[in-house]
Amino acid sequence: MDSVCNPLTIAKQHKMVSIAQAYSIDLTGQVCIDQFNGELYSGIGSQGEFLLGAAQSPGGKPIICMTSTTDDGQTSRVRAALLEAESATIARTDVHYVVTEFGIAYLFGKSIRERATALIDLAHPRFRPDLFAQAQAMGYLSPEQTLNNLRAYPVEDEQTVTLKDGRTVMLRPALASDAQGVRELFHHLSEADVYTRFFRNVRGLSDAEAQRLCNVNYEHEVAFVATSGSREVASIVAQSCYFIDPTTNLADVAYMVHPDWQACGLGSAMQACMIAHARRRGLRGFVADVLLSNARMLRLARNSSLQVHAEKNQDTVHITILF
């Protein structure tokens, strides 16, 4: 046991994956693995060592999995704080992946706000409003932050795309925890890109504006991001969203693409992803107001291989793409 459970020994294994079952987790990432309702359900030791070893293994992954509720469905296993009878078996600093039936969160190196936001998305929708309110009361989340998504993460909507220059990106539904990544994407845009996207000069995104681009309800609002790199070190290199007008069954659509990822087919890939998603929802099409100077967006719309109508209005073009 001294050898097998030694984190250094475990770390020497190539692509070591450690999976530990948890009984509860708090919004900062502290995990209780061996106690439930004050009773010990396992021996002391080894779980933490395997998680530490897997974290240091080349290509390894330390994973904590749990159901979002107790077996009777009456209590959330994602808690604002661990209960008095629950010990923090795994320190928040050692937690990487957390998985429930509602999605995946990668917590290592994240701030308290990012951790709380990601873990609330892993909780059962019935308990998310109360967890959100507690997180705000405890100062983990800002008063301006909102809770919009009460659905399970649609993993079936993820797709990996190879671009014209050979680089690959993952296209996936946006999460509330993507706000910082979206803000970083915004700050890489040129002044011209910012103006063509927002129709005004904007120096930065407020919390509310960043959330508007990723914290959506997936009923009348939908957002996707393109990420480069592994889940551990993923960077958001593009963002897209559409907002449905129920009176017309058309959706207003918009895109942002990192300057280093322009002219390589990423915009077209994002558009194809959005169109496919909107079609599955039964929408009639997309609309967008585009500046006459925004040649890339105009070209993107015309290259959609769909029925496209363009109507000039002084300095803008009103585009309608019908499916």
N, C-alpha and C positions, 0 to 999 in steps of 0.2 A: 504493500500500500504506500509505503514511503516513496517508492520509485514511481509507481503507476500514477499516483495522484500529485506528483510534483509538477507544478506549473511549467518548470523548465523542460521536463521530459515531454510533457504534452505539447509544448510550443515547438518541439523539434519535428513533430509530425506534419507532413505537407498537407495543406488544405484541411486541417482539423476543424470539424464542426462539432460544437457542443450545444446540445439542446436541453434546457432545464425547464421543468414545469414550475410555475409560480402560483401561489394562492392569492396574492394581491400585490399591487404596485401603487405608489403614491404619485402625485403629479410632478414631483421633482425627479422621479426615476428610482427611488428606493424600493427594493424588491424583498418581499417575504416569501421564502421558498419552503420553509420547513414547519410552519405553524398555521393552524386554522382554528378559529374560535378559542384560542388560548391553549390548544393541545398540540404537542409535537407530533408530526406525522412522518418524520424521517430522522436519520442520524445527523450528527453535527459534522459538517465538513464535506469536502470533495466537490460540491456543486460550484462553489466560488473558484476553486482551483482549476476546474475544467474550463470555466468561462474565461479566466485569466490566461490559461494556456492557449485556448483557441484564438483569443484576441491577438496573441503574439505569433501564432503559427503563420507561415507564409501562405497567403490565400485563405486563411481560416476565418470562421464566422462564429462568434458567440451569440446564441439565440435563446431568448426567454419567451416561452409560449404559455398562454393561459386562455381560458374562456373569459368572456367579458363579464359574466355574472356567475353567481353560485348556481348549483344544480337546480334549485327551485326557481331561479330567475328573479328573486326578490331583492338581491343585494348585488351591487356593482363590485367587481374585483378591482376596478380602477377607482382609487379613492383620492380625495383631496389630501389626506394624510393617513398614514398607517394607524391602525387601532392600537390601543394600549397593550393588547395581548399579542401583537404581531411585531416580531423583531425584524430589523432591516438586515436580512441575511446577506444581501448583495448591495454594496454601496452604490450610490447613484453614479459615481465616477467610473465604475466598472461595467456599466450597462451599455450595450451596443444595440442589438436588435431586440425589439419587443413585438410579438405577434399575437393578435386575437383573430376571431372570425370576422372582424370588421376591418382588418388591414394590417399594415406593417409600419412601424416607426423606428427610425434610426436615431438614437439619442446621443451617441458619444460626441463630446465636444460642443453640444448644443447649450444655449442659454436656458434659464428657467422658463422664460416665456415660450421659447420654441418647444421645450419639453412638454409643458402643460398643454399647449395647443395640439401637439401631435398625439399625446396620450388621451385627450378628450375625444379625438377622432377615433380612437380604438375602443372606446366605451360603448356600451349598448345605447342606442339613440334615446331610450326612455330616461337614462340617467345623465345624458350630456348637459341639459339645461342647468341642473342642480350643480354638477361639477363645475360648469362654467361660472356660475354665480359665486361659488366658493373660491374658485381661483382668482376672480376679481377682488373678492373681499380680502383675500390673503395677500394681494399685491402681486400675484404671479402674472396677471394679465392687466392691460391698461383699461381704464374705463371706456375708452373709445372702441375697443375691440368688440366684435359681434360674433354670435354663433348662428351660422346659416345652414350648414350641411348636417342633416340628420339621417344620412344614408350610409350604407356600407360602402367601402371603397370599391369601385368597379374595376377590379384587376383585369377583367376581360377586355377593357378598353386600352390597355397598355400595348404598345407595339414598338419594335425596334426597326429603324429605317436606315438604310445605307444611302448616303448622298452622292452627288455626282463626283465629288473629289475623293470618295472612298471613306470619308469619316462616317461614323455611325452615331445616332442619337436615339434616345428613348422618348417617344411621345406618350404622355400619360395625363390623366385628369389632374388638375391642380388641387392642392391641399391648402388649408388655412395656414399651415406651417411653412408654406412657400413664400410668405410675404417678404422675408429678408432677401431671398434669392431673386424675387421679382424686382425689388428695390436695387439690388446690385446690377441686374440687367439694365435697368433704366439708366443708371449712372454711366454705363458704357456707351450709351447712344450719343450720337453727335447732336448738336443744336438743331440741325436741319431735320434729323430723324425724330427728335422730340416734337418739333413743331408740326410735322406732317402727321404724327400719331395723335397729338392732343389738341391741335389747332390753336395752340398758344405756347408761349415760352414758359417752361416749367423748370425750376432749378432742382426740385426734389419731390419725392412722393411722401405725403403724410401717411400715418398709419391707416387712416380711413381709405385713402386712395390706393395704397398697396393692397389692402384687403379686398377692395372692389375688384381687383384683377385676379384674385385667386381664392378668396373666401366666398364661395357662391353656393346657392342652394340646389343646383342641378335639377331644378324644376323649370323656372323661367330664366335662370342664369347658368351658363356653362363656361368653363375655362379649362384650357389645356396648357401644358408647358412642354418644352423640349429640353431634355437634360443630356449633358455630356459627362462621361466618366461613370465610375461605379456608384452604387447607392451611397457608399460611405463618403465619397468626395464629389458628389454630383454637382455640376454647375448648371443653372438655368440659362440657356442660350437663346430661347425664344418663348413667347407667350402669345396665346390667342384666346379670344372669348367671344361669345355671342349672347345677346339678350333678346328674349322673345317678346314680340308684340302680339298678345293673344287676339287682338281685333283683326289682324291681317294674317296671322300664322306665318309671319316673316320674322327674321331675326337680324338685328344690327350686329355686324361682325367687325372685329379689329384685330390687328397683329402687331407684335414687336419682335424684331430679330436683331441679335447682337451683330455689330458691324463686321466682326471676324467671321461670321457665319452667313453673311449675305452672298448672293450670287452663286450659291452652291446647291440650290434646289430645296433648301429648308423651308422657305415660304410656301412653295408648292406642296411639300409634304404636309405642312401644318394645315393648309387649305383643304387638301384631300381628306385629312383626318377629321376636320370640322364638318365638311360636307357629309361624309359617311355617317358621323354621329347624328347630325341634324336630320338626315334622311330616315334613320332608324326611329327618330322621335316623331316622324310624320310632318315635318315642317315643309312649307312650300318653297322656301328659298332664303337667301341672304340679301340684305341691303347694306350699303355703306356710302357715306359722304366722303369723297376723296379730293384733296387739293389737286388742281390741274398740274402743279409742279411735281406731284408724287408719281413719277413715271413707273416706278417699280410696282406700286400697288395697282395701278391701272393695267399694267401688263399682266400681273398675277390674276386679276379678275378675268381678263380676256382669254387667258390660257387655261381656264377651268374646264373647257370642252362642254360647257353647258350653255343654256340660253341666257345671254347677257344683254341687258338694256342699259344704256348710258345716257343721262340727261344733264346737259351743262347748265349750271346756275352761277353766273359771274365767275368767281375764282374756284369753284368746286364742281365736281361731277357726282351726280347721284347715280349710283350703280345698283342695279337689281339683278341678282343671279337666281334664276328659277331652276329648280331641280326637275 
